[in-house]
Amino acid sequence: MLLYTVKRFGMALLVMLAVSVVTFTLMRLSGDPAAAMAGESATAEDIEYVRKHYGFDRPIPVQFWDWAAKALRGDFGMSIYLKQPVAQIIIDKAPVTMKLGGIALTFALVLSIPLGVLAAMRPNTLTDRSALTIAVIGQAFPSFFFALILIYIFGVALRWLPITGTDTWLHYVMPAVTLGYYATPAIMRLTRAGMIEVLGSDYIRTARAKGMLPGIVLFKHALRNAIIPVVSLSAVQLGFMLGGSIVIETIFSMHGIGRLAWQSIQRSDFEMMQAIVLTIACFYIVLTFLADVLNAFLDPRIRVH
């Protein structure tokens, strides 16, 4: 288990390095950062001054080396618009996005796993078709459209929930439901497919023949094996929620990393955008690494590969 964990950790570091190189390069190749930072009314002399002041006139490998050396110390530069350290701004905004993603994933798992289990226990029945219908509806609605529906019903018409802000847990209900419901179909279908496959296996029939209680057979033997791919998918979905919260945080005026990313794009704040993209990518990598380790713990056969 320790050797497997070390190997996965090494791979995660290599992926993180590759992501940082690609992110930095694409940011520099997407346009002239000096011209964007100087503004539309800037003269050629102003643009040249910005280019030299921020080191954009140097070769890209040299720029990346300097940036990476500082990033390893936690220094991602200064925000061009906010005039504050980028790292400190992200640290201040991250709890909102992480809390939103955690609540959204919890909602998705609580809704999708029971639906998947029920659908697998009664395949091709009304229960199964009802669960699949819920999944189809979740994928059919774009997240921003579903968010607007929730705002109109529960925020405007009924006035049960606040529409904007992050002051109380009630402010997270509609954003979390929006993000979580969009992830529910994939988790539900994977749980259903895994349970159907496991429930038809020989060891499940043997357990039933021995007279084990249905609950023990279902949860201890069947669900434990069927849930393994769901763990990996949940990690990916959580990473998607953290990265895809830009639209949701903007709609609900939540001051997290997602809304900060949107504002940075509007302001051409290259230092901030670069750090945010790398931060979200690191979230994906760390979550995938943790999912691999947890899967190896649940299924010892994975450690062999």
PyMOL commands that set and color helices and strands:
alter all, ss='L'
color gray80, all
select helices_A, chain A and resi 2-29+33-38+44-53+60-72+86-121+126-140+143-157+169-199+202-209+214-226+228-243+245-251+257-267+270-298+300-304
alter helices_A, ss='H'
color red, helices_A
deselect
rebuild
show_as cartoon
